[in-house]
Amino acid sequence: MACDPADAKTAPPETGDLDMTDAAEPSADALIARAALAEDAAMAVPGVTNSDGAGASWRQGEAFLITSDGFAGGYKSSSFSASVSVVAGSGTGMETDHASNRARHVRDLRSAKDIGTEAGERAMRRLNPRKVDTGSLPVVFEPRVSNSILGHLAGAINGASIARGTSFLRNEMGKEVFAKGITIVDDPLRRRGLGSRPFDGEGVACKRMALIDNGVLTTWILSSASARQLGLRTTGHAARGVAGAPSPSTSNLYMEAGRATPDELMADVKLGVYVTDLIGFGVNGVTGDYSRGAAGFWIENGTLTYPVSEMTVAGNLNDMFKNITAANDLVFRYGTDAPTLRIDGLTLAGR
C-alpha cells in the first residue's frame, strides 16, 4: 500500500518544494490591526448590530523527529490566520455568522476587509428564517460544510476503526462506495498546504494517494500499529502530538471538482435545501447513520429564495456517498476541502 517504516532509514525527504515557511514575522500591533480591520468591515455591513469577536494569529515552528530505527529529519512551517464573528438583527430576531481564513504565507491570506465583509453579509442573509416541512428532498452543501462529508469518510477508513471492526466500511475495500466519477485524494506533498508534511509521525515518507478512485475505495489510512493489526503495511499516515502514540490521520484531504457549476448543480431542483451551517455530531460510525442539525436557504426551481433553520438533515452515509454529485468550485482553504455537493433523497425533519 505504501512505504514500510524501514524505508524511513534512508535520507530524509527534501522539504523545500513544499514551501511551508514564510519568513514574515508580524508584530503584535500588526495582528491587532488585522483583527480590528476585519471586525470594522463586518460591523460596516448594514444591519449588523454587534460583534462576537475577531482575531488574528501567526505561528512559526519546526518539527524534528528521530526514531529508534535510524530516521532523523525535520521541517519548518508557518501559518497566518484571521477570523471574525458578528450578530445581525435585534431582539429575538438576531442571527450570527462568521468568516475566517488561514494560510501558510501571509500573501495567500485573504484581506481582513474581505473576511469581515463576508461575515457581516452572511449574518444578514440569515435574518428572518423559516421552518421547512418534513420530507425527502435534494440537499446541496456549500463548500464550507461539504468538507465534513470527507471527514466522515476519513473516520470510516481509519485503520484503528477498521482493526476494531467499528466502521460501516470495514468490508468495502475494493468496492464502489461513492458515485462513479468521484475521486478523493490525500496529498501531503501539496505546496503550501495546511496539512503538508514530507514524512509522517513515524518517519515514513509521505506520498499523494487517491483514497477513492472513480468511486472505488482503494486503501485504509494506516499507521504502523494499525497496519500490523491488519497484516498490512503503513500508508504513511501516522500523526502524533507532543504526547501519546501516533495514530492514523489525513493531511491535505480533498474531493476533486466535478464539471457543473453550483448553479447548474441546482438548476433542476424544484424544491430543496442549500445547507450553509451544520450543528452537532450525530453520525454513527458503526452503522453510517447520519443526522445533523442544519440551517441554510430554501431552493425553489433552482434558485435560492429565503433562509431556513431549525431542521435536521438525515440519511445513511452508505447511501449518501453513492448519491453525491460534485460541482466545479473546489478551493483549497481548510486542509480538508470539497466543492459544492448535491445529495438527493435525504430526509429533512422540520415542522
N, C-alpha and C positions, 0 to 999 in steps of 0.2 A: 504493500500500500504506500509506503513512504520509506524514508531512510531509517536505518537502525541506530540506536544510541551509539553503537560502535563507530558509526560514520562520523560522530562528533569529535573523534580523536584527531581528525585532520585539522589543518589550519582554520582559524575562524573565518567565516564568510566575510567578503568585502561589504562594507556598510555605506560607503559614500554615495552610491546611487540611490539610496532610499531618501536622502535629503531631508532628514527629520529634525535638523537643528537650525534655528535662526539665531544669529549672534546678537540680535537686538535685545536690549535689557531695559524695559521701560521703568521709569521711576514710579514711586507710589502716587505722586501727584498726577502723572500721566494716566495711570489706571483709574484714579478717582475721576479725572476729567472725562475719560471714555464712558464710564458708568453714568456720570451726570448727563452727558450728551444723549445717551440712549434714553434715559428717563425723561429728559426735556422733550425729545422728539415724540415720545409716546404721549406725554401729557398735552402736547400741542394738537393732537388729533381731536377735533370737535366731538364732545360727548364723553370723553374720558374724564373721570372725576377724581381718581385717586391712584396712588402708586402702591404696589405691593413690594417694591424694592427693585434695585438694579445693582449689577455687579460687573466687575471686570477682573481678570486674573492673568497671571503669567507664571510659567514654571519652566525650569530647565533642570535636567537631571542626567545621570549616567548610570546605566546598569552594567554590572560586571559579574560574570559567572565563572566559577571554577568547579569542576566536578571531579569525583574520585576516579573516573575512567580516563582522565587526561585532557579534558576540554578546558580551554581558557579563552574567554572572549568578552567583549563588551561593546556598547554603543551608547551614543548620546541622543537626547531628544528634547524638544521644547514644545510648548503649546501656549496659545493665547485664546482668551475667550471673553465674551461679553453677553449679558443677558438682562432682561427687564420683564417685569410682570405688572400689569395695571388693571384697574377696575373701571368699567364704563357704566353709566346709568346711575340711578339713585334709589334709595328705599329698598323695597322688596324686588325691584326690577334690575338689580345690579348683576353684571356678568364680569368675569375675569378671564384674561388670557395672557399669553407670554410669547416671547421670541428669544432666541439665543443663537450663538454661533461659536464654533471652536475650530482652530486651525493650527497646524504646526508652525507656519510662518505668518508673521503679522500682516504681510501684504495680501495674504489669502483670506484674512478675516473681513467679513462684511463690515461696512461702515456702521458706527454706532447709531447714526441717524437712521439708516435703513432698518436696523434691528428694532429701534424704538418705534418707528412708524408702523412696522409690521405688527408689533404687539398691540399698539393702540387700535389699528384698523381691525385686527382680529377680535378684540374685545367688543368693539362697536357692532360688528356683524352678528354677534351672538345675542344681542338685545331682543327682548320680546319673543322668546322661543315658544313653540307649540309642542304639544304631545302628538305622537303618531298612533294610529290604530295597530293592534297586533295583527301580524300576518307574515307571509313568506314573500320576500322581495329581494331584488338585486341590491347589494351593498357595495359602494365604492369607497375605498380607503385612501385618503390623501397620503402623500409620502411621509409626513411627519408621524403617522401612526401605522402605515403599511409595513414599516420595518419590524414591527412587533411580530408579524407573521413569521418572519425569518428567525426571530428569537425563539419562537415555539418549535421550529424545526431544529435549531441548534440544540435545544434541550432534549429533543426526542432522539437525536442521533449521537448524543454524548456517550462516549464509551462506558462511563461509570453507570449510566442508566441502563445501557444495553446489558452490561455484565450482571446487574442486579435483576434484570428482567422486568423493569418498571417503565418501559417505553411502549407506546402504542405502535411504534415502527420496528419493534425488535425482530420481527420475522419478515421484513420487507426488503432486505438487501438485494439489489439487482432487479427490483421490480419498479414499475411505473407508479410512483406515489404522487406526482404532480401532473398537471396537464401537459400534453405534448407541447414542445416549444419553450418550456420553462427551464432555464438554466440558472443555478445558484452557485456562486463562486466564493471561496475564501482565499484572499490574496494578501499574504503577509508582506509581500515584496513591492507593494504599490508605493510609488514615490509620494512622500509627504502624507501618507495615510495615517489616520489617527490610531490605527491598531497595528501599524507596520512593525516588523521585527525581523532581523536576519536569522535568528535562531530562537528556539523556544526555551522554556524554563528548565529544560534538561540538557541544553546544548546541542539539540538536534537541528540541523539546517532546515529552514523553512522553504516551502515552495507553494506556488499557486495550485489550487485544487478545485475542480468542479465537484461539489458535493451532490448536486442534482444536475444531471446532463440530459437535456431534452426530456425532462420529466422523470428520469430514472435515478433512483438512489444508488450512488456509486461507492460510498465509503462511510465509515463511522468517524467521529472525531476522537482521536486516541492519544493518550499519554502512554508512557512505558508501562505503568502499573495496569491501566485498563486494557492495554494491548495484551499483556501477559495473561490476564484473566480470560481473555477471549481467544488465546492462541494465535494472536496476530502480531504485526509489527506496528510500532508507534507511527502516527501520521505527522509528528512534529507539531502537535497542538497542545503540549503541556504549558500551563501558565502557573506562575507562582507569585505570591506576595512576599512580604517581609517575614512571614511566619507560616508554618503549615506546609504540607506536602503539595507537590504540583498536581494540578487537575486539568482535564481537557477543557479547552476554550478556543473560540474562534478569534480571528484577528480583524481583517477588513472583510466583512461578510456582506455580499450584495446579490441581488437578483438582477440579471441582465434585462435591459429595456426591451419592451415589445415594439410594435410598429405603429400602433394607433396613438393619436394624441389623446389627452384626457377627455377633451370634448367629444371626440369620435367614440371613445370608450363608453360614454354615457348617452350617445345620440339616440339609441333605440330603447332607452329606459323610460317606460311610460310612467311608472311610479317606483321610487326607490329612495335610498338614503345615501348621502355623501358624508362619511364619518371624518370628523376633524379632531375628535378627542375620545380617548378610551379610559375607562375608570375600572380599577380593581384588577385582580389577577385570577379570575375564575376559569382556569384551564387545568384539566385533569390529565397529567402526563401519562397515566396508565391506559386510559380509555380514549384520549383525544377529545373528550367533551369540552366545548368552548362556550363560555357565557361571560360577557363583559358589559358593563355599563357604557353608554356611548352618548355623544352629542354631535351635532353637525348641521346638515341642511337637507331639506326635502328636495328630491329630484322629481320633476314633473315634465314629461315629454322632452327629456334630455337636458333640461335647464334647472339650475339651482334656483329655488324660489325663496323659502323662508327658513329661519333657523329652527331646529328641533332639539329637544333634550328629554331627559328622564325616560330613557328607553334602554333596553337590553338587546344586544346582538348575540344570537346563539346559533350553534351548529356543532359539527364534529370535524376536527382538523383533517381526518381522512378524506371526508367529502370536500371540505373547503380547499385543500391543496389541489384536488383534481378538477376544481371548477374555477381556478384563478385565471384571469386574463390580465396581462401587464400592459401598461401604457409606455410611451417612449420618453418619459420625463425623468429618467434616473439622474440624480445629482448626488455626488459623494459629499455628505455633510455630517453624518453621525458616527461613522465607524461600522454600523450595521445599516445598510441602505437598500431601499426598494423604490421603484416608481409607483405611481398611482396604480392601485389594484382593484379590479372588479371581481366580486364573488357572487354568483347567482344562487338563489334558493336558501338564503339564510333566514332565520326566524327573527323577526323584530317583535319584542314584547313591549307594548306601550300601554295606552289607556284601555 
